[in-house]
Amino acid sequence: MYFCSSNLKAFYMKPTLFVLAAGMGSRYGGLKQLDGLGPNGETIMDYSIYDAIKAGFGKLVFVIRESFEKDFKDIVVNKFKNLIDVEIVFQDISNVPEGFVYNPEREKPWGTNHAVLMGKEVIKEPFAVINADDFYGQESFQVLADFLRSVNGKQNEYCMIGYRVGNTLSESGSVSRGVCVVDENGYLKNVVERTHIEEKSGAIIYVDEKGEEVSIPASTPVSMNMWGFTPDYFDYSWEYFKHFLAEKGQELKSEFYIPLAVNELIVAGKASCKVLDTPSKWFGVTYAEDRPQVVLKINELVRKGVYPAQLFK
């Protein structure tokens, strides 16, 4: 573990930001190739952490692969060490419940919710989960921080930031999104994966199971893997992970995703998940062609004064 501050009491009163970064080495071809998109080489993750600190998060936890711990500390963590408390945990394929045997030919860890489980020993307060390589926007972090502060000391009350699908499209091609089904009170019922979502002739459409195009409102909430949990989520997830391994542990590529566990809890009536609206525009480099547009969008936010030209001095 890697500690960057001595004021331990303070961060227990504030929510924690849990950043899923274990896949960065494989997706980017090594940490030294982290893509600088801001005017001074800032990464998308830098903007998320800046926004989180501004919203009042008190601690960062990164889940990474142990093989790039040194580079990660040198290249990433050192930027924030004087601003916020930081810890690092490791995701490893071998971290499974005692007695479970998985296929020895499997190479990948067990997915996003397995990564979340790695934070069980170091997170005791309400926490958020985000992807390292998605741009979420300041409003989203503020909405999420406010919710997590409101559930401090409570149990079984979760949330998901529901992005308006029209704010998540790529200009370079169609995308897949988890479309949220909510009840009349704004609580999540389930998330349905939809593919080939794009704007066509002024409407937003996806392709359904029959191959037919279906139109949906631009305001339809979708999941971009930005969640909020109370710490009881770890115990629930560990139990569901055992069931997952019993069923799929011999498969080479099956993954234990966050929505799988959340859906199980909702169906069982053990927890609720509020879908929180955000006006933020999500963006990321879904296609190589997206990169120039992302650079332009970030520079426009800097020009407008949303972000300083240099985030961390």
N, C-alpha and C positions, 0 to 999 in steps of 0.2 A: 504494500500500500504506500501511497505517496501523499504526504501531508504538506500543505503549503501555508498554514497559518496556525497560530496558537490560540486564537479566540474560539474555542470549541463550543462554548455555550451559545454563541450567537446563531450558528447555523442550524441548531436544533429547533430554533423558534421560526425558522424560515423554510420554505420548500426547497427541495433538492432537484437539480436538473440532471437526469441520467441520459447520457449521450451514447447511442449505439454506434460504435466505431470499429468493431471487430472485423468488419468486412473491408476496411479501407485498404489494407495491404494488397488484397487480391483485385479489388475493383480499379485501383489507381496504379497498380504495378509497383507499389512501394511508396512509403511515406514521403520520400524525397520528391515525389512527383505530385504531391498535393497541389491542386490547381489554384493558382492565385488569380482571382477574378476582380478584386477591388483595386483602387488606384495605387495602393502600396503593396500589392500582392496578397491582400486578405482573401481567405477562403470563405466559402459559404458558412462553414462552422463558426468562424470568427464572428460573423454577424449574429448568429444565433446566440452565442455566449454573451456578446455585448448587450443584446436585447434582454436576455435573461437576467443579467446583473441589474440592468436598469429597471426591470419589473419587480425586483426584490428577491430573487432566488439567493439562497445563502451558501450553497455548496454545489460543486460539480462532481459527478462521478462519470468517468469514462470506462466503458467496457471495450477492451482491445484484445488482440492476440499477444500472448506473452513474448513471442519472437520479435516483436518490434517495440518492446517497452522503452529501450534506451532512446531510439529515434523519436518516439512519440513524446517522451519527456522533453527532449532537446528542441524539437521542432514545434510542438503544439503547446504543451503544458506550461513551458517557461513564459509564454505570453501573458498568462493569467495569474501566475503564482502570487503576485502582490495585490491582487484585486479580489480574490475569492478563494475559499478553501477548496482543495481539489483532492480527489482520490482516484486511483486506478484499480480496476478489477479485471480479471482475465476470463475470457471464454475459451473453453477447451472441450473438444469432443468427448474426452474421457470423464467429464464432470457429469455423472449420472448417478441416480440412487443406487445404494449398495445392493448388490445381487443381480442387477440388470446387465445383460450381455448384449452388445450390439454387433452388427455385421463388421468384421475386422477390415473389410474392404472400403468401408465408408471413410471419406476424407473430410467432408464439410461438418462443422458444428450443427446444432439442432435448430437453428432459426432464431427469430427475434425474441420470442418469449423465453427461450433458453438463455439468451443473452441477458434479459431482464433478471432472471433468477440469480445471476452472478452478483447482483447487488444486495442480496438478502442480508449479509452480515454487516454491511456498512451503511445501510439506509434504514432509519428508524422513524422517519417523518414522512408526511405526504410528499410525493415526488412526481415529476413529469418525465416522460420518455419521448425522445425525438431521434430522428435519423441524423447522422453527422453531415450528410451531403444534401439536405433539403433547405431551401430558404423559406422560413415560415412567416416572418414579418413581426413588427413590434407589437401590433394590437393583439396578436395571438398569444404572445408570451404574457402580456398584461392580463388578458382574460383568464389564462390558465393559472397564473400566480394567484389571482384573486380567488379563484375556486379552491385552490389547494390550501390557502390560508383559512378559508371558511370551513374546511373539513378537518382541520388540525385537531387531533384527539378523538376523531370519530372513526368508524369502521364501515367498510362495504359501500362507500360512496365514491364512485369513480366518474371520470369525464373523458370526453374525446372532443378535440377541436374539429368542428365540422366545417370544412372549407366549401364555399360555394363553387360548384363544379365549373362554372364559367370563369373562375379565377385560377384554375389549375391546368388549363390546356396548354399544349405545346404548339408553337407556330410551325414546327417542323414535321408534324405527323400526328397520328392518333395516339391515344394513351389508354391505359387501363386504370380504373379507379374502383375503390370500394365504396359503392353507393349505400348510404345509410338509410335504413328504414326506422322511423321514429314514431312514438305514440303521440297522443294528443297533448301530452305534457312535456314533450321534447326529450324523452328518454329513449335511448337506443333499444331497438328490438332485435335487429341483426344488421350485418353488413353483407351486401351482395356484390361480388366481384363482377364488374362489367368491362368489356373490352371494346376496342376500336371506338373510343369516345373522341369526338371531334366536332368542330363547328362546320356546318354545311348549309349553305343558302340561308344564313341568318339564324339557323336553329342548331341546338346541340343534340347530337344523336349518339346512340351506341348500337351495337349489333347484338341482338339477343341470341338465345340458344338455337333458334330456328334459322339464323342467318338474316333475320329481318331487321331493318333499321327502326329504332324506337326513339322518339323525341322526348327530352326531359327539360324541365325549366333550368335556366342558368343558375338559379338559387338553390338547387338540389344539394344537400350536404353530402360531402364525400370525405372519406378518411385519408389523411396523408401521414398516418402513423405518428400523431401527436396526441399523447394520452396523459391523463392524470390519475394517480392511484393513491390510496391510503396503504400503509405498509402491510396490512393483512393480505394484500394481493399475493405476496410472496408464498405464503403457506398454501393458499388455494392453488397457485400455479404449480408448486412442487408436486402436489397430489395429482393434478391433471397431467403433469409430465410423466408420472408413473404409468397412467393409463395409456398415454400416447406411446410410450416405449413398448408397453406390452403388445400393442396393436401394430406398431410400425417400426419397431426398433431394428428389424433386420433389413429394412429398406435402405437404399443408398442415398436417396435424395429427399425423402419426406422431411418436412420442417414443422416445428412447433411454433406457430405464429401467435402473436398477441390476440388477434380477433378470435382465434379458436378458444382460448381460455375465457375471454370476456363473454363470448356467446354462451359457453357452458354455465357460467355463473348467472347470467341473466335468465336463461331457461330454467335453471334450478331455483331461481328466486333468492339467491344468496347475496346478490349485490345489484346495484343500479349503476347505470352509466349515462350521465347527462351529456347530450350533444350540444356543445356551445358554439354559437355562430361567431364567425370572425369576418370582418371586411378585408382582411389581409389577402394579398395576392401571393400565392405559392409559386415558386419557380425552382427549377433545377435543370441539370444537363441530362435530360432524358436521351437526347440524340446529340451527336457531335456537332450538328448544325445549330444546336441551341446555345452553344457557348458564346458566340458574339452577342446574341440578344441578352443573355444574362449579364454580360459585362456592361452593356449599355444600360440595363435596368438598374444595376448597382450604382453606376456612375451618375445616373439621373437622381437617385435617392441622395447621393452625396451632394450633388449640385443644389438640391432643394433644402439641404440642411438636416435631413432626417438622420444622417450619419456624418460624423467628422471624417475628414479625408484620411486621417490616421486613427484607427480605432484604439489601439493600446500603445501608449507612449511610455 
